Amino acid sequence: MPILATGTSTEQAGFTLIELVVVVSLLALFSVISLPLLLDRGEGDSRRELRRLAGTVKQLYNEATLTRDEHLLSFDLERNSMVAFRLQRNDGQVEKRPFRKEISLQSLDLKQIDIAGKGSFRTGQVEVKIFPLGWMEQTRISLVDGTGVVKEVVFSPLTGSTKIADERKTLR
């Protein structure tokens, strides 16, 4: 390495302007992509709970058709939770066995449950039956997320699928 008479090296060390621009551009791109994900945490929680509700309904529907046992989805509007049960017949009596542990809907607030033929419910416990022959009670659930937006979940009686309806601002 040649050294000048003043004692400094003739080889340049450091980053070029192009390298610095590329690094800063990459950092800006990563922040643009990740910042909305970090700011939308509350919305992600409510979506996750809606998917969990839909998955539980589909699982109960499939179990009912496979095992030929009636299943029950019980909503507690005061505790803001739901529990799934399997109704088994033993010696002419029906046993109510828990199918899953209680699921608490923390980021959503259960406001109203409408069951075709039974009516609308805003308080208490509401039970939705899932029958073994591939049918369940048609149900519409209205929930409010943390931002005050109302979301609807509709259970299809013939397929056991759920539809998460578009957001509404007021309840019926």
VENTALIN-V570649 format. One record per backbone hydrogen bond with DSSP energy under -0.5 kcal/mol. CO is the residue of the C=O (numbers start at 1). NH is the residue of the N-H. If there is no record, write none. Layout:
co:CO nh:NH
co:CO nh:NH
This chain:
co:2 nh:10
co:4 nh:7
co:8 nh:4
co:16 nh:20
co:17 nh:21
co:18 nh:22
co:19 nh:23
co:20 nh:24
co:21 nh:25
co:22 nh:26
co:23 nh:27
co:24 nh:28
co:25 nh:29
co:26 nh:30
co:27 nh:31
co:28 nh:32
co:29 nh:33
co:30 nh:34
co:31 nh:35
co:32 nh:36
co:33 nh:37
co:34 nh:38
co:35 nh:39
co:36 nh:40
co:38 nh:41
co:40 nh:44
co:41 nh:45
co:42 nh:46
co:43 nh:47
co:44 nh:48
co:45 nh:49
co:46 nh:50
co:47 nh:51
co:48 nh:52
co:49 nh:53
co:50 nh:54
co:51 nh:55
co:52 nh:56
co:53 nh:57
co:54 nh:58
co:55 nh:59
co:56 nh:60
co:57 nh:61
co:58 nh:62
co:59 nh:63
co:60 nh:64
co:61 nh:65
co:62 nh:66
co:63 nh:67
co:64 nh:68
co:70 nh:87
co:71 nh:130
co:72 nh:74
co:72 nh:85
co:73 nh:75
co:73 nh:128
co:74 nh:83
co:75 nh:77
co:75 nh:126
co:76 nh:80
co:76 nh:81
co:80 nh:105
co:81 nh:76
co:82 nh:103
co:83 nh:74
co:84 nh:99
co:84 nh:100
co:85 nh:72
co:86 nh:88
co:86 nh:97
co:87 nh:70
co:88 nh:90
co:88 nh:95
co:90 nh:93
co:93 nh:90
co:93 nh:95
co:95 nh:88
co:95 nh:97
co:97 nh:86
co:102 nh:104
co:103 nh:82
co:104 nh:106
co:107 nh:146
co:108 nh:110
co:109 nh:144
co:112 nh:142
co:113 nh:115
co:113 nh:121
co:114 nh:140
co:115 nh:118
co:115 nh:119
co:119 nh:115
co:121 nh:113
co:124 nh:77
co:126 nh:75
co:127 nh:129
co:128 nh:73
co:129 nh:131
co:129 nh:137
co:130 nh:71
co:131 nh:134
co:131 nh:135
co:135 nh:131
co:138 nh:116
co:139 nh:155
co:140 nh:114
co:141 nh:143
co:141 nh:153
co:142 nh:111
co:142 nh:112
co:143 nh:151
co:144 nh:109
co:145 nh:148
co:149 nh:145
co:150 nh:168
co:151 nh:143
co:152 nh:165
co:153 nh:141
co:154 nh:163
co:155 nh:139
co:155 nh:157
co:156 nh:160
co:157 nh:136
co:161 nh:156
co:163 nh:154
co:163 nh:165
co:165 nh:152
co:168 nh:150
